[in-house]
Amino acid sequence: MRIFICLLLIVFTQVSLAKINPSNRTIELSVEAELNKTDIGRVTLAVEPGDNLLLKWNEVETVLKEVLYPEGLAILKAKVVDGLLSKQALEKFGFVVNFDLSDFSLKINAPLNLTRPQTLSLKPDSRRLKASEVANLSGFVNLYSSYLYQQNNNTDTTDKQLAFRAEMVMNWGGWVVENELEYLSDVEATSSNVKRLGTRLVHDLPLKGMRVSIGDNYSSGSYFQSTSRILGISLAHDFSLVSDRPIRPSASRSFTLESPSSVEVLVDDRIVQRLNLTAGIYSLDDIPLNEGSNNISLRITDIAGVVRYVNFDVTTGLDLFAEGQLEYEIHIGVPSTLTDQLNYDNDSPLISTYLDYGVSPSWTIGFTAQADEFIQQAGFKSIYAANIGQFAFENAVSFGDETGHAYRLVYSSFTDRSELPQDISFGYEYSTENFRAVGYRPDLQGSARLREHFIQANYSFFNSPTLRTSFFANLSRAHNEAQFDKSVGLSLSGDLSNNRWRYSLGAQWDEIADNAEWGIRLSLTYKFSNDRRLKLSHQSRRNKTRLEYTQDANQRYVGAFSLRTGIEHNDQNEALFDLNTQYNGNRFLASLDHASFYEQLNASSAYHQSRVSFASSVAFAEDDWAIGKPIYDSFALIKPHSSLKDKKITLGQYKDQYRANNADFDTILLHDISSYDNSAISVDVEDLEPGYDIGAGLVVFFPSYRSGYSVMIGTAANISVIATLLDQQQQPLALQVGVAVCSDNTEKEHKFFTNKSGRFALTGLTPCSYEVTLNNSEKSQFILDVKEGEQLQRKGKIYVH
């Protein structure tokens, strides 16, 4: 027994003393690493002859910074010598470091006293993967087309219009040129069918957080500032977009349409109005709403079929900043208007600016200023977070023929994360009759759109996890009016039968222009699945009864089909039928909208409106180009290497859904990459040969504004080799370090390790004759022939002399 124990101790001692680095010099290994059981990717592990393990500080500092308190990070940084952090230094401060020879993995566990609390996120972390290189020259053209058909049987008239819009973008070394054109088939005889919508040059200075835009822009501002279309120069800090969008909320409850558009008004996600509006500036006060107006969204489809949303609520634009966070915009130029062409008022220059700054985590302040020939305006904003909620105060003073004032006070409760949350918001606005914003002209009526008094209040709470009660109240009075318009409402909503059924009950009382009226709302919704539901509703106002079916789909995925259709009876129409569909193809977007209105149940009283829209794009990056869906920011062209010819490549596959593939054309256009945001997309290759190495299976992006990528999937170095090394006595050459060098490319080395059985693997090889050198005392060498046409090559046993 003693002999057995002695033999066991001898064997154990020999195994435990097996050297990681049997050579007499420091070697470097690329190993998979974990920190606190979380994969952090590959890191370089330096192994000294005495098996002392060293980590490169520049590779692990970023990861450790996310996990450790600043004090703990500073302690470790003080132990870095020549850019290397030793295993002994980590263990001295309580770290546990294990290097496993069986699979060459490194596992590190940090002590709790140095580890700070972590935040949760559903967003995948791709920051530790190297992003692809942005193309120096790239660009795209978005093409939107729309055909509108209107038929009015009452007047026996029909209207038809074909519209095209082109958005052209070119990025050369970070300098971006943008241009938009529009074609309309039905215009006045004196007008051109084609008109330019805007042209600008945009350049970002990322290290300074600055964007410069020269050309046609919109001067966006704070709550009481107006939005003006200008030709000039715009500066924006913190990458706030210098907007080129034709639809923006502005000056309290106003919005601007630059082309005739169909507008759906949604209150709490319910469609309450459908309007066809011409180009112009509109206020929510121009839209007759009988539903309360504290949480309003507009779904606007312009003449080219482009859909955008504008949202209004009590607390819009009142966000707290981090301490030291600074945002501002400065716009200098001349106002412009778009009719049959762009017209510039060169005799009336204007300037508009705002600045917001985070004084502390609980206090943000802001300043505003606007000026033109007729009006000069200045304002101040303060947002403060107290224990009971967030308070905001904003005011503005205008100077012109007369001085005017406007004030705004808003309170909102914090997000309630309890089991039965509640939400409270309150807003009050006041303006004098003489208050004006930039854009006011004495000879134009309706330039002042603010009311003298406007109060909004909302309160909602959960009686139980499935029952919610909501109150709202509005009180307003226009200038030169004696009476207040009043509106008060109550609603109950809840779930039944395991969330399959949902009901909503509501009552509302209004007194508008001395006319008082009650109204009730009832709805019952059945959910077939998370994306399909049927809803029956009735509103006593307008005597409106509606049955609606909705099918939602994630429009990021190919094949997504969204549908909303309904039939309705109201006090203006005996019957109404509407249909809205959207389809997301692999390289295009398509939609169909239709509505039929019947004043009486006969064809002679019918009014029909249909719109068919189609959108696609053509993009290029360096020498590559592709066709795909419209690009809203940045994009990537992804194509297979010749070794993957005729292979189907799929991007962003999730179960049976995917973002794009090359089933139709070789080069894929990934159209929806956000600038200045780390993002990654998965890559799947169908029927990939065993041994073909495509890397991490992810493509990582960090693009600048409206930039493009040209990415190749696969490489000529795609062969893998597996073999076992034996010595002359047919014993495995265990735990050996080796280097393989191709005779055609002696600069690139492929390092490898053998395991305890002498087995090793090499990946990323090309067809070549490799000279392999072991890092042992004999510097043993042998030749490894890698053949063409075989992805995974098993060489069996190789005898090394």
Stockholm file with secondary structure:
# STOCKHOLM 1.0

chainA/1-801         MRIFICLLLIVFTQVSLAKINPSNRTIELSVEAELNKTDIGRVTLAVEPGDNLLLKWNEVETVLKEVLYPEGLAILKAKVVDGLLSKQALEKFGFVVNFDLSDFSLKINAPLNLTRPQTLSLKPDSRRLKASEVANLSGFVNLYSSYLYQQNNNTDTTDKQLAFRAEMVMNWGGWVVENELEYLSDVEATSSNVKRLGTRLVHDLPLKGMRVSIGDNYSSGSYFQSTSRILGISLAHDFSLVSDRPIRPSASRSFTLESPSSVEVLVDDRIVQRLNLTAGIYSLDDIPLNEGSNNISLRITDIAGVVRYVNFDVTTGLDLFAEGQLEYEIHIGVPSTLTDQLNYDNDSPLISTYLDYGVSPSWTIGFTAQADEFIQQAGFKSIYAANIGQFAFENAVSFGDETGHAYRLVYSSFTDRSELPQDISFGYEYSTENFRAVGYRPDLQGSARLREHFIQANYSFFNSPTLRTSFFANLSRAHNEAQFDKSVGLSLSGDLSNNRWRYSLGAQWDEIADNAEWGIRLSLTYKFSNDRRLKLSHQSRRNKTRLEYTQDANQRYVGAFSLRTGIEHNDQNEALFDLNTQYNGNRFLASLDHASFYEQLNASSAYHQSRVSFASSVAFAEDDWAIGKPIYDSFALIKPHSSLKDKKITLGQYKDQYRANNADFDTILLHDISSYDNSAISVDVEDLEPGYDIGAGLVVFFPSYRSGYSVMIGTAANISVIATLLDQQQQPLALQVGVAVCSDNTEKEHKFFTNKSGRFALTGLTPCSYEVTLNNSEKSQFILDVKEGEQLQRKGKIYVH
#=GR chainA/1-801 SS CHHHHHHHHHHHHHHHTCCSCCSSSCEEEEEEEEETTEEEEEEEEEECTTCCEEEEHHHHHHHHHHHBCHHHHHHHHTTCBTTEEEHHHHHHTTCEEEEETTTTEEEEECCGGGBCCCCCCSSCCCTTSCCCCBCSEEEEEEEEEEEEEEEETTTTEEEEEEEEEEEEEEEETTEEEEEEEEEESSCCTTSCSEEEEEEEEEEEEGGGTEEEEEEEEEECCCTTSCCEEEEEEEEEETTCCCCCCSCCEETTTEEEESSCEEEEEEETTEEEEEEEECSEEEEGGGSCCSSCCSEEEEEEEETTSCEEEEEEETTTTCCCCCTTCEEEEEEEEEEEEESSSEEECTTSCEEEEEEEEEEETTEEEEEEEEECSSCEEEEEEEEEEETTEEEEEEEEEEESSSCEEEEEEEEECCCCCSSSCEEEEEEEEEECTTCCCTTCCTTSTTCCCCCSEEEEEEEEEEEETTEEEEEEEEEEECTTCSSCEEEEEEEEEEEETTTTEEEEEEEEEEEETTEEEEEEEEEEEEEEETTEEEEEEEETGGGEEEEEEEECCCTTSTTCEEEEEEEEECSSCSEEEEEEEEEECSSCEEEEEEEEEESSSSGGGEEEEEEEEEEEEEEEETTEEEEESCCSSEEEEEEECGGGTTCCEEESCBTTBCSEECSSSSSEEEEEECTTSCEEEEEEETTCCTTCCCTTSEEEECCCTTCEEEEEECCSCCEEEEEEEECTTSCBCTTCEEEEEETTEEEEEEEEECCTTSEEEEEEECSEEEEEEECSTTCCEEEEEECTTCSEEEEEEEECC
#=GC SS_cons         CHHHHHHHHHHHHHHHTCCSCCSSSCEEEEEEEEETTEEEEEEEEEECTTCCEEEEHHHHHHHHHHHBCHHHHHHHHTTCBTTEEEHHHHHHTTCEEEEETTTTEEEEECCGGGBCCCCCCSSCCCTTSCCCCBCSEEEEEEEEEEEEEEEETTTTEEEEEEEEEEEEEEEETTEEEEEEEEEESSCCTTSCSEEEEEEEEEEEEGGGTEEEEEEEEEECCCTTSCCEEEEEEEEEETTCCCCCCSCCEETTTEEEESSCEEEEEEETTEEEEEEEECSEEEEGGGSCCSSCCSEEEEEEEETTSCEEEEEEETTTTCCCCCTTCEEEEEEEEEEEEESSSEEECTTSCEEEEEEEEEEETTEEEEEEEEECSSCEEEEEEEEEEETTEEEEEEEEEEESSSCEEEEEEEEECCCCCSSSCEEEEEEEEEECTTCCCTTCCTTSTTCCCCCSEEEEEEEEEEEETTEEEEEEEEEEECTTCSSCEEEEEEEEEEEETTTTEEEEEEEEEEEETTEEEEEEEEEEEEEEETTEEEEEEEETGGGEEEEEEEECCCTTSTTCEEEEEEEEECSSCSEEEEEEEEEECSSCEEEEEEEEEESSSSGGGEEEEEEEEEEEEEEEETTEEEEESCCSSEEEEEEECGGGTTCCEEESCBTTBCSEECSSSSSEEEEEECTTSCEEEEEEETTCCTTCCCTTSEEEECCCTTCEEEEEECCSCCEEEEEEEECTTSCBCTTCEEEEEETTEEEEEEEEECCTTSEEEEEEECSEEEEEEECSTTCCEEEEEECTTCSEEEEEEEECC
//
